[in-house]
Structure formats: C-alpha cells, structure tokens
Amino acid sequence: MSVLSRFNTARLTSALLASLLLGSAAHAAPANDIIKPVRGTLTQVSDHDLTLTDRRGGTLNVGLTDQTKVNSVATGKLSDIQPDSFIGTAAVPQPDGSLKALEVHVFAPSLRGSGEGFNPFESADGKVNTMTNGTVGKLVQANGRTLTVTYHNEQKTVLVPDDVPVVTIAPGDRSLLKPGAHVVLFAMKDAQGKLVARGIAAGKDGTVPPM
C-alpha cells in the first residue's frame, strides 16, 4: 500500500468514513488509492482482536489497539438531512457531473469534519463509486432530496432518492463490538503484517451499516 493510500485511510477512519484527500473521480483513480472498507458480522471479540465473517463468507481476524476508534451507526430517516448537517454519502457519478446517493450517513455534531473530501470508494457491491463527506448547503425537498455538499471550498450536487438508506453516526465505544454486530471497518497492516483496525463503524440495535 502506498504512503498516500495509508494517509487517506487513516483520515477516513479517524471518524468513520470515512473512510480522503485524493480529489479525483473514482474511475480515474489508481487502484491502490481506492478506499476499501471491510464489511461483515462479528463472530468473536476479545480485548485485542476481533473475528468477523465478511459478506463473501470469509473469516477475517483483525487486531484492536488503544487507538482504534469506534462509532455507532443507527437507523435514520430522510428528514435527518438538514441544511448545515455534516454528512457522508457513497454515490454514483452521473453524466451531468452530479451524484446519485447510494446511502447517506449523518454525523453527530461532535464528528463534524470527519473525513472531509471527495474520493473513490468501493461500495458494498464491489463497484468503485465515490465517497463525499461535507456540509449540506442548499436543500430542495422534492422527489427525495437534492442538496449541495461543500468540502474544502469545493461543492457537489447530490440527488438522494426517497428509498436511499439513511443512518446517523455518533461516537461509540467497545460495548458495541459483540458477536452478531454488523460492522464496517478500516484496517491497516502493522509492522508484523497483521491487520489492525484503525476505525470501526458498528451497527446499533441490529442496524446494518449501508456504507
């Protein structure tokens, strides 16, 4: 993994997604710079490790450290997206340059600024789309939501259809990490080559993170 890729992953995971400084369209990005989260269901958890079954049925062991950050993901609703909300959205680029959301996660105020930027992102179906984290500006409520999202003095227009899943993200703790919990995590290899979680988004009350 390149130094740039490691830096991008660390920025995203510090507050979730966040999974982010590339500033280029997903289809043009080098493969090593695509943010690729691990998604799955926890099967075992200890103080220093967790084991999960990923969405392809594989088993993965990932280390935990004192620096591993945990956020809570809860089911939200379209009305949670408001002007001045800080959000993230995995989305598909449209021919006119706008984005069509695949999901939206609304950050708690204390997580404002998490992973701010626009970057290539591997979605849950394995396709490479985009991830945009920024502040909602103009918002039009008609046939879903059409909104502007501003990040680092740049802006994207995002269409959020009525049926797009919306979740809220808030600071969490390790009590969320228990067998059966659905997680999205961002990991890096340590000096010994072992995967170590830098950040984990854990579903609350059975929520499956849609990111």
Secondary structure as the mmCIF struct_conf table of DSSP 4:
data_model
#
loop_
_struct_conf.conf_type_id
_struct_conf.id
_struct_conf.beg_label_comp_id
_struct_conf.beg_label_asym_id
_struct_conf.beg_label_seq_id
_struct_conf.end_label_comp_id
_struct_conf.end_label_asym_id
_struct_conf.end_label_seq_id
HELX_RH_AL_P HELX_RH_AL_P1 VAL A 3 THR A 13
TURN_TY1_P TURN_TY1_P1 SER A 14 ALA A 15
BEND BEND1 LEU A 16 LEU A 16
TURN_TY1_P TURN_TY1_P2 LEU A 17 ALA A 18
BEND BEND2 SER A 24 SER A 24
HELX_RH_3T_P HELX_RH_3T_P1 ALA A 26 ALA A 28
BEND BEND3 ALA A 29 ALA A 29
HELX_RH_3T_P HELX_RH_3T_P2 ALA A 31 ASP A 33
BEND BEND4 ILE A 34 ILE A 34
STRN STRN1 ILE A 35 ILE A 35
STRN STRN2 VAL A 38 VAL A 45
BEND BEND5 ASP A 47 HIS A 48
STRN STRN3 ASP A 49 ASP A 54
TURN_TY1_P TURN_TY1_P3 ARG A 55 ARG A 56
BEND BEND6 GLY A 57 GLY A 57
STRN STRN4 THR A 59 GLY A 63
TURN_TY1_P TURN_TY1_P4 ASP A 66 GLN A 67
STRN STRN5 LYS A 69 THR A 75
HELX_RH_3T_P HELX_RH_3T_P3 LEU A 78 ASP A 80
TURN_TY1_P TURN_TY1_P5 PRO A 83 ASP A 84
STRN STRN6 PHE A 86 PRO A 93
TURN_TY1_P TURN_TY1_P6 PRO A 95 ASP A 96
BEND BEND7 GLY A 97 GLY A 97
STRN STRN7 LEU A 99 PHE A 107
HELX_LH_PP_P HELX_LH_PP_P1 ALA A 108 ALA A 108
HELX_RH_3T_P HELX_RH_3T_P4 PRO A 109 LEU A 111
TURN_TY1_P TURN_TY1_P7 ARG A 112 GLY A 115
STRN STRN8 GLY A 117 GLU A 122
TURN_TY1_P TURN_TY1_P8 ALA A 124 ASP A 125
BEND BEND8 GLY A 126 GLY A 126
STRN STRN9 VAL A 128 GLN A 141
BEND BEND9 ALA A 142 GLY A 144
STRN STRN10 ARG A 145 TYR A 151
TURN_TY1_P TURN_TY1_P9 HIS A 152 ASN A 153
STRN STRN11 GLU A 154 VAL A 160
TURN_TY1_P TURN_TY1_P10 ASP A 162 ASP A 163
BEND BEND10 VAL A 164 VAL A 164
STRN STRN12 VAL A 166 PRO A 171
HELX_RH_3T_P HELX_RH_3T_P5 ARG A 174 LEU A 176
TURN_TY1_P TURN_TY1_P11 PRO A 179 GLY A 180
STRN STRN13 HIS A 182 LYS A 189
TURN_TY1_P TURN_TY1_P12 ALA A 191 GLN A 192
BEND BEND11 GLY A 193 GLY A 193
STRN STRN14 LEU A 195 GLY A 203
BEND BEND12 LYS A 204 LYS A 204
TURN_TY1_P TURN_TY1_P13 ASP A 205 GLY A 206
#
